[in-house]
Amino acid sequence: MDRRAFLATLGAATTAGTLLKGAAAPAEAASGRITLLHTNDTHSHIEPFGPGNGALSGKGGIARRATLVKRLRAEAGASLLLDAGDTFQGTPFFNRYKGRLDYRLMRMVGYDATTLGNHDFDNGVEMLVEAMESMERLQHRNPPFAFLNCNFDFKGAPSLEKRMRPFMVRDFPGIRVGVTAVGVAFAGLVAPKNHEGIGWRDPYESLNPVVKHLRETEKVDLVVVLSHLGYQMLDSDFDDLRLPAHVPGVDAVIGGHSHTFLDTPTRLPQALGETLVFQVGFGGVNLGRMDFAVHRGEVRAATGASMAVEG
Ligand SMILES: [Zn+2]
């Protein structure tokens, strides 16, 4: 690499939030397709649900999820594997390994990005960072696994701040994808000592400049939001169903928090087209899939379905 190319790379890498951009040039072909595979609220369910869990019995398990993901990614070509948070809490695996096992397994399954749910703070910021660190030792794949959020103020928690990105941009043949994320307010959900140094801001207000930046500066064709706000939250001003009306330009919301089982994405109109809002229950019993085809920055086709993770 010559000096000029090196400096250009450095310039790209030091722009906040774009660290994860691959070395590839922006997509040049006019059309492209992408498959988004996703989970939410997996809550340390590493093994399948045992008998006596009603409709969930025998479903889930991260090994089976890995097999399904591998097959779908091989078929799909361009794909991202994403998660909407609440990876922690729910089984003895969390009590024993404090999230280290969950993140390490996510890395091994090939996740591209996740965000932070309220339960990911259950052991405080230090333990969260420790779990992230333990997963970072498995860095053998480029680009790295990203932790995304644009509405928390991490300034008072520098060890966490340096591991978080407001967004990421990834290039695939004929399609450039931007992913960002928002989290639920701490009040009543996270003990103050467990989110020490981290502030919460209005998720819609936080998303708007990021989505604008992704569209106008990064020139992405598709904007994806990982949301831990919940699908429909009547006791809050913020949820996934109301997000599209407040944040135009989002093509897909991958939701979590409310553990809502949807068979297909909910389609909502927004100022620049349509937003697909999706969420696939909890505990890793399902894997969500959304497929987008774009032509010159415009979504031409969008479909989605929930798939059971079972033997
Ligand atoms: Zn949850």
Residues whose N, C-alpha, C, O or C-beta is under 5 A from the ligand:
A	BS01	ZN	D41 D86 H257
